Amino acid sequence: MERCDTIVVGAGVAGLTAARLLQRAGRRVLVLEARDRIGGRVRTDRADGISTDLGASWIHGVTGSPVAEAAEAFGMRTVEFTVGGYQPDSRPIAYYGPDGRRLGDDAARAFADDIRAVDAALLGTIAASAPQASYRDVAEAAIAAQNWDEPRAARVREYLEHRSEEQYGAWIEDLAAHGLDDDAIDGDEVVFPDGYDVLPARLAAGLDVRLEHVVTHVGWGKGGVVVRCGDASFAADTAVVTVPVGVLKSDEFRIEPPLPHPVAGALAQLEMNAFEKLFLSFPTKFWDDGVYAIRQQGPESRWWHSWYDLTPLHGIPTLLTFAAGPAAEATRTWSDERLVEDVLAQLRRLYGDRVGQPTGVHRTAWQDDPFARGSYAYMTLGSTTADHDALATPVGGVLHLAGEATWTDDPATVPAAMHSGHRAAERVLGRTIPISEAWAD
């Protein structure tokens, strides 16, 4: 049986950060990765000659971000693309009303003001909400407090539904009341025209990473850990497990003895979402100049409500939309052709015959990835933000869980994954180390 000091399960950003820091500290580290590539949920497609990030895309706020610092150290080219979360007017947005006509400036401003009024009311409503309250519950209470007529309330209600889905990939009634209470953007947001996967590639340099090693069993005890991959077994003093929540909860991945309290309780409160991307490239740009997003309101927006203009990244007219929550689940088995035509039908409501057939299509399927089982974790009813950190509670002094779902301050992000890997490495070493060691020369 091969032996080392620390086994890291998963070669995503969390695992690679932990492994790199531990190796630089002098430990013998082995990284076991189920896929035939590194990166985890950071994946870049270059099949058509340009870089399309099918997983993580943004740094949501470069100020104080370890990912931004690592990207600069690694020479990764960035393009500013500040979204500011799912906001009503963070950048120019072309809004289309339920009748398919574009809203004038005054109407768009009034709608944004309505969103801000409800968001202000939500702060107190969420704080006073019951432990089992859903985001729907607090949203309805905040809307009711405005005393609006039904059409006005309906526009805000559907906006909050869309925000729940697009930020967390979950239906508003399934998301804990505090589920959107941890979204913070500090500084500009940027994307990577050369691909986000440069980050894990650089983090992996010099590490012993074994690809296509599907871990099925992690045993832990006073003597350390034993990790099984098919017929092979590996032993170590400690292990850092970075597989997503969907894998942790699956029958194909076993930890024995079972995870104790509070780790098991926190895991039970988190679920993987349904959140897929659809990139459509066109021969010519048919949508509005001077806007970064297109959004439609009304019943037609139930699934397809927002499109983001990615043309500045590569100079190719490209729109990105998301199938999120119920839309992602319902369209999971659809063919590419059916999905694209369904989206184009909504664009034609807004732009008519100007909408041509796309020349390029990229579609994700994270729900069907056996090593992800979704895009990222969200908080179910009854959970609190503290469940993220509780999931990372050290087990038996030898087992540590890491990954985006284990970081409270900004979960569901690459910085969260990096921070969690850093924390796990510090706990293994029993001392503090600068996170910057992960990208130092």
C-alpha positions, 0 to 999 in steps of 0.5 A: 500500500502506497503511503504519504503524509497527506492525501488530497481527494480532488484536484479542483481549486480547493484541493490543489490549494491545500496540496500546494501549501502542504507540499511547500511546507515539506509534507509528502502529498498525493492528490487523487482526482476522479476525472481525466483532467484537473480543475474540478468545476473550473473547466474551459472549452477551447474546441472552437479556438476561443476560451469558453468557461463552462464552470466558474467564470468570474472573480466576483470582486477583485478587492482582497480576493486570493484568486485575483492575487493568484491570477496576477502572480500567474500572469492571467489576462483579465477583462473587467465585467462587473455584474454586481450580483443579480442587480436591477441596474448595476450596469446598463440593462435592456428591460422588456416588459410582459408585452415584449416592448423595451421599457423606457428609461423612466420605467426601468428606473422605477422598477429598479427603485421597487427592487431596492425598496423590497431589498431594504425591507428584506433585511429586517424580514430575514432577521426576524424570520423563523428557522424554517422560513423559505426565501419565498416567505420573506420575499412575500412579506417584504412585497406585501409591506409595500402595498402595491397593486398586483401587476407592480408586485408581480414584476418584483416577485418574478425578479426575486424568483429569478435572482434566487435561481440565477444566484443559487440555482434553486427555486425560491421556495426551496432556498433558506431565508438566509440563502441570499444573505451572504452575497457580497461584491467588493471591487470590480468583477473580471473574467478570463478571456484565455480561460479560468483553467489556467489557475488550477493548471498553475496551482498543480505544477509540481504536484503528484496528481493521479488522474482517473483515480475514482475514490470510493471509500475514505476510512479514518481513525486514530492511526490516520486514513486509508483511501480506496480507488478501485483495487488500489489503496493509499494510506496517510496520516491525514486527508483533505477531502474536497469533493462536492456536496453532491458526491459526499451525499452519494452512495458511491462515496463512503466515509467510515466511520460515518461523519460525526456531529456537527459535520453530518448535520451541516451536510444534511442541510446542504444540497447541490443545485441545478444550474447550467449555462448556454452560450449562443454565438451569432454571425451578427449582433442583433441586440441593443448596443450599450447594454451588458444584459437583456432581461424580459418580464412577465409570464414568458420570462419563467425560464428564459429571462436574462441574456448577457452580452459576452461579445467584448471577450473575443469580439464574437457576438455571443449571448450567455443565458442560464437554465437555473433551478426548475428550468435546468431540471425540466430541460435536463434531457432535452436535445441541444436543438430543442433547448436552443429553439426554446431560447430563440423563441423568447429572443424573437419575441423581443427582436423579431426576424433579426434573430438568426440561427446561432453559429456556435453553441456551448451547453453545460451538464453539471447535473449529469457529471458524476463527480459534481452532481450539480454546479454548487451547494445551496442552503435548504430550509432550516439551514443557517450560514454557519452550516458551511463552516460546520461542514469543515469541522476537523474529524478525528484530527485526521480528516478535513473537508474543504471546498466551496460549500465549506466556507461561510463568507462567500460560498459557491465561489472559487475564492471560497474554494481557495480559502477552504483549501488554505484553512485545511492546510493550516489545520493539517500543519497545526500552524498558520501559513500565508495563503500567498504561499500557494502562488509564490515562486 
